[in-house]
Amino acid sequence: MNVDFPLLLIGLIGNDFNGKWIIDDCIKSNIDINQVEIIKDSTPTSCTYVMSVKNTNRRTFFHQQGTNGLLDEKHFD
């Protein structure tokens, strides 16, 4: 995102491949991650997979709630 204002990420991520990918991508993209908390147990990072049928444009979503299920107002500054 080539924007002229600061970006920051707020939330919870798991201590897994997807969580590490998010952190690495934010660092590479200059996105502030000071308000991201990494959950130390085995709770996975939340993710959604989208399966699309090319000829009909129909989509099905598979959602893993993961760390989003733990997110609460106490996590926001």
Summary of the structure (lengths in Angstrom):
residues: 77
radius of gyration: 14.9
end to end distance: 23.7
largest distance: 45.1
contacts: 169
relative contact order: 0.25
helix: 26%
strand: 35%
